[in-house]
Amino acid sequence: MQSENPLIADFVKLANAAAGTFAGMTREAREGARARMKETFGGLDFVSREEFEAVKEMASRAREDAAKLEARVAELEAKLSK
């Protein structure tokens, strides 16, 4: 049952307007914070996990190849010194 009191009706309108304004302010604050975060961290050179894992695997293979080549060079040097 709705009240016919104009004072209460005006208060309800004011409360609804305040809630809408607060929701808008919250949304704007959130969007502003996101924009500042993108600005702050956008210039940094972060890599994705996939890129990191790929480079890590390449480095591991390069170390293995270097070890094999060192062994091969040592073997060839041993043959030459005989």
TORFI-920702 format. One record per residue: x, y, z of N, C-alpha, C in turn. Coordinates in pm, whole numbers, plus 50000, padded with zeros to 5 digits. Each point is the difference from the previous one (the first is absolute). Layout:
% residues N
+-------+-------+-------+-------+-------+-------+-------+-------+-------+
:   nc1 :   nc2 :   nc3 :  cac1 :  cac2 :  cac3 :   cc1 :   cc2 :   cc3 :
+-------+-------+-------+-------+-------+-------+-------+-------+-------+
:     X :     Y :     Z :     X :     Y :     Z :     X :     Y :     Z :
...
+-------+-------+-------+-------+-------+-------+-------+-------+-------+
This chain:
% residues 82
+-------+-------+-------+-------+-------+-------+-------+-------+-------+
:   nc1 :   nc2 :   nc3 :  cac1 :  cac2 :  cac3 :   cc1 :   cc2 :   cc3 :
+-------+-------+-------+-------+-------+-------+-------+-------+-------+
: 50084 : 49883 : 50000 : 49916 : 50117 : 50000 : 50090 : 50125 : 50000 :
: 49981 : 50086 : 49903 : 50081 : 50119 : 49988 : 49943 : 50112 : 50085 :
: 50094 : 50078 : 50051 : 49958 : 50114 : 50080 : 49968 : 50117 : 49906 :
: 49904 : 50080 : 50039 : 49965 : 50116 : 49919 : 50062 : 50127 : 50057 :
: 50089 : 49982 : 50093 : 50067 : 50113 : 50063 : 50107 : 50053 : 49903 :
: 49989 : 50126 : 49957 : 50097 : 50054 : 49904 : 50141 : 50010 : 50058 :
: 50013 : 50015 : 50130 : 50132 : 50007 : 50062 : 50072 : 49866 : 49985 :
: 49929 : 49891 : 50022 : 50059 : 49867 : 49987 : 50032 : 49972 : 49853 :
: 49911 : 50039 : 49910 : 50023 : 49980 : 49856 : 50125 : 50076 : 49956 :
: 50015 : 50123 : 50047 : 50118 : 50078 : 49966 : 50127 : 49937 : 50057 :
: 49991 : 49949 : 50121 : 50114 : 49934 : 50062 : 50041 : 49875 : 49921 :
: 49901 : 49923 : 49956 : 50028 : 49879 : 49920 : 50067 : 50039 : 49868 :
: 49952 : 50105 : 49935 : 50061 : 50047 : 49875 : 50144 : 50044 : 50023 :
: 50023 : 50071 : 50110 : 50134 : 50045 : 50034 : 50093 : 49882 : 50025 :
: 49950 : 49901 : 50073 : 50081 : 49881 : 50030 : 50033 : 49925 : 49871 :
: 49904 : 49987 : 49909 : 50026 : 49932 : 49873 : 50102 : 50077 : 49917 :
: 49989 : 50131 : 49997 : 50095 : 50081 : 49925 : 50140 : 49988 : 50060 :
: 50009 : 50000 : 50132 : 50129 : 49987 : 50067 : 50063 : 49864 : 49970 :
: 49917 : 49895 : 50000 : 50051 : 49866 : 49970 : 50053 : 49994 : 49858 :
: 49928 : 50059 : 49907 : 50047 : 50003 : 49861 : 50129 : 50078 : 49984 :
: 50009 : 50112 : 50069 : 50121 : 50082 : 49995 : 50118 : 49924 : 50059 :
: 49978 : 49933 : 50112 : 50106 : 49923 : 50064 : 50047 : 49887 : 49909 :
: 49906 : 49932 : 49934 : 50037 : 49891 : 49909 : 50084 : 50055 : 49884 :
: 49962 : 50117 : 49949 : 50077 : 50061 : 49891 : 50139 : 50040 : 50045 :
: 50012 : 50055 : 50120 : 50130 : 50038 : 50053 : 50089 : 49877 : 50019 :
: 49940 : 49892 : 50048 : 50075 : 49877 : 50019 : 50053 : 49948 : 49867 :
: 49916 : 50001 : 49900 : 50038 : 49953 : 49867 : 50114 : 50086 : 49943 :
: 49987 : 50132 : 50013 : 50103 : 50090 : 49949 : 50132 : 49981 : 50074 :
: 49993 : 49980 : 50130 : 50122 : 49978 : 50079 : 50069 : 49871 : 49957 :
: 49922 : 49896 : 49977 : 50057 : 49872 : 49958 : 50067 : 50014 : 49863 :
: 49933 : 50068 : 49906 : 50056 : 50019 : 49866 : 50126 : 50086 : 50006 :
: 49998 : 50101 : 50085 : 50119 : 50085 : 50016 : 50118 : 49923 : 50056 :
: 49973 : 49914 : 50098 : 50107 : 49919 : 50059 : 50058 : 49905 : 49896 :
: 49913 : 49940 : 49919 : 50049 : 49910 : 49895 : 50088 : 50075 : 49901 :
: 49958 : 50119 : 49962 : 50078 : 50080 : 49905 : 50137 : 50034 : 50058 :
: 50004 : 50038 : 50128 : 50128 : 50031 : 50064 : 50090 : 49877 : 50009 :
: 49941 : 49884 : 50028 : 50079 : 49877 : 50007 : 50059 : 49967 : 49863 :
: 49920 : 50015 : 49895 : 50051 : 49973 : 49866 : 50112 : 50096 : 49965 :
: 49985 : 50127 : 50037 : 50104 : 50099 : 49976 : 50128 : 49964 : 50073 :
: 49984 : 49961 : 50127 : 50116 : 49970 : 50083 : 50073 : 49876 : 49952 :
: 49926 : 49893 : 49978 : 50063 : 49872 : 49966 : 50012 : 49977 : 49850 :
: 49940 : 50085 : 49921 : 50003 : 49982 : 49855 : 50139 : 50015 : 49942 :
: 50083 : 50084 : 50058 : 50134 : 50021 : 49949 : 50100 : 49895 : 50043 :
: 49964 : 49918 : 50095 : 50092 : 49897 : 50047 : 50000 : 49881 : 49904 :
: 50113 : 49935 : 49991 : 50013 : 49887 : 49909 : 49975 : 49869 : 50073 :
: 49876 : 49966 : 50015 : 49965 : 49872 : 50059 : 49986 : 49897 : 49889 :
: 50037 : 49876 : 50029 : 49982 : 49894 : 49902 : 49894 : 49904 : 50051 :
: 49937 : 49933 : 49907 : 49898 : 49903 : 50039 : 50069 : 49872 : 50047 :
: 49927 : 49918 : 50068 : 50053 : 49873 : 50049 : 50046 : 49913 : 49882 :
: 49924 : 50002 : 49890 : 50034 : 49919 : 49883 : 50134 : 50044 : 49941 :
: 50020 : 50133 : 49990 : 50126 : 50051 : 49946 : 50116 : 49963 : 50091 :
: 49979 : 50011 : 50130 : 50104 : 49965 : 50096 : 50038 : 49853 : 49988 :
: 49901 : 49913 : 49993 : 50026 : 49856 : 49990 : 50072 : 49967 : 49870 :
: 49963 : 50066 : 49890 : 50064 : 49974 : 49871 : 50148 : 50038 : 50005 :
: 50032 : 50116 : 50056 : 50139 : 50044 : 50009 : 50077 : 49911 : 50096 :
: 49937 : 49957 : 50106 : 50064 : 49910 : 50096 : 50038 : 49868 : 49932 :
: 49909 : 49948 : 49918 : 50026 : 49875 : 49927 : 50114 : 50020 : 49899 :
: 50002 : 50114 : 49931 : 50107 : 50028 : 49904 : 50135 : 50007 : 50070 :
: 50004 : 50063 : 50117 : 50125 : 50010 : 50075 : 50048 : 49863 : 50046 :
: 49907 : 49916 : 50040 : 50035 : 49865 : 50043 : 50060 : 49921 : 49884 :
: 49937 : 50009 : 49883 : 50054 : 49931 : 49881 : 50137 : 50055 : 49962 :
: 50018 : 50130 : 50011 : 50129 : 50061 : 49967 : 50109 : 49951 : 50094 :
: 49969 : 49985 : 50129 : 50098 : 49947 : 50096 : 50037 : 49855 : 49965 :
: 49899 : 49920 : 49964 : 50026 : 49861 : 49963 : 50088 : 49992 : 49876 :
: 49970 : 50084 : 49899 : 50080 : 50002 : 49878 : 50143 : 50044 : 50029 :
: 50017 : 50099 : 50086 : 50133 : 50047 : 50035 : 50080 : 49890 : 50069 :
: 49936 : 49925 : 50087 : 50068 : 49890 : 50068 : 50043 : 49893 : 49900 :
: 49913 : 49968 : 49904 : 50035 : 49901 : 49897 : 50117 : 50049 : 49915 :
: 49997 : 50128 : 49963 : 50108 : 50055 : 49919 : 50132 : 50002 : 50077 :
: 49996 : 50030 : 50128 : 50122 : 49997 : 50081 : 50060 : 49860 : 50003 :
: 49913 : 49901 : 50016 : 50048 : 49862 : 50001 : 50059 : 49963 : 49865 :
: 49936 : 50042 : 49892 : 50049 : 49970 : 49864 : 50135 : 50068 : 49975 :
: 50014 : 50125 : 50041 : 50127 : 50072 : 49984 : 50110 : 49930 : 50080 :
: 49968 : 49961 : 50121 : 50100 : 49931 : 50083 : 50042 : 49869 : 49934 :
: 49906 : 49929 : 49942 : 50029 : 49872 : 49932 : 50089 : 50025 : 49878 :
: 49969 : 50104 : 49921 : 50081 : 50031 : 49882 : 50140 : 50046 : 50039 :
: 50010 : 50080 : 50104 : 50131 : 50044 : 50047 : 50084 : 49882 : 50049 :
: 49934 : 49904 : 50063 : 50072 : 49882 : 50048 : 50054 : 49920 : 49881 :
: 49920 : 49989 : 49892 : 50044 : 49927 : 49880 : 50117 : 50071 : 49932 :
: 49993 : 50134 : 49997 : 50106 : 50077 : 49935 : 50130 : 49994 : 50077 :
: 49993 : 49993 : 50131 : 50123 : 50000 : 50080 : 50071 : 49867 : 49998 :
: 49937 : 49894 : 49950 : 50066 : 49868 : 49995 : 50092 : 49992 : 49885 :
+-------+-------+-------+-------+-------+-------+-------+-------+-------+
